[in-house]
């Protein structure tokens, strides 16, 4: 009896182990095959023939001609170039800064243009490598008696009675909201409206990206000045926003595309072209 059990148990043990190994190997092979059959996100875009880019206006990053609906700005140009790389047509989907992340999450477009890389946003969407670095500056009328002479920090202008205007839902809106304790924040939906608020003296200070505010001050040299606060209100990379579930391989496709354009200076040329366009239009 003892000899008989040994004779049966040993082969059965080997059989069970072999069977388990076969099941595992079969499962892994099936999973790998399924992953390979699924294809990449960009292959799906190629199949659709269109690259949809969510676009919220913020010169010189993204601009839109109200008469024609035509998009310009260097991130709009990058959308067109990436579409050409994929050999598809670019399609711009109009949105606001309040909705540019939610629309990407909902699949209304394939990538968001000129999105600042923040930890909060990174929990909701993926990011490419930055196309450029950005920081927030404050522009104001140098003759405004409410503003102290030669301000250096946000605290210098965080004064009761002072109104700072900012585009609602932007990264600089979030950064500003975290530090202002005494002044008033006027949130407006568009770039034009925030500038008009300062020009009309409805607001005292324009809070925006430093290069955008540079355009504003160059267009109003008689009275407009700006400063980059220290400590910085925000310094972040500006990138493509990508769907949250995108694979590392699909993100790398966009990263390689951007890295090459940064390295060759192509993005610098695009930025200068966009700046020249804004200045030719009066900076608005």
Number of C-alpha atoms within 10 A of each C-alpha: 6 6 7 8 9 10 11 10 11 10 10 11 11 11 12 11 11 11 12 12 12 12 12 11 12 12 12 12 12 12 12 12 11 11 11 10 9 11 10 15 17 17 13 12 18 16 10 11 15 17 24 20 26 27 28 26 22 21 25 26 24 19 23 18 9 8 6 7 11 11 19 20 23 26 29 26 19 22 24 19 16 18 21 13 10 17 14 18 18 20 19 20 15 15 16 19 19 14 14 24 22 13 18 21 18 10 11 15 21 24 28 28 25 26 27 23 23 15 9 8 16 14 9 17 21 20 26 24 19 20 21 16 12 16 18 23 25 27 24 24 21 16 11 13 9 15 18 12 11 10 16 15 16 20 16 13 22 18 17 11 12 16 23 26 25 30 25 19 17 22 22 22 18 14 15 20 13 10 12 16 13 14 15 18 19 19 16 16 16 16 19 15 16 24 26 14 20 20 18 9 14 15 21 26 29 26 25 25 21 18 18 22 25 21 19 23 19 15 18 15 9 10 14 20 18 21 18 19 18 13 10 13 20 19 16 16 19 23 24 29 27 25 22 15 12 15 12 9 11 16 19 13 13 17 18 13 16 22 15 12 16 16 10 10 10 13 21 16 14 20 19 14 15 23 22 15 17 20 15 11 10 13 22 16
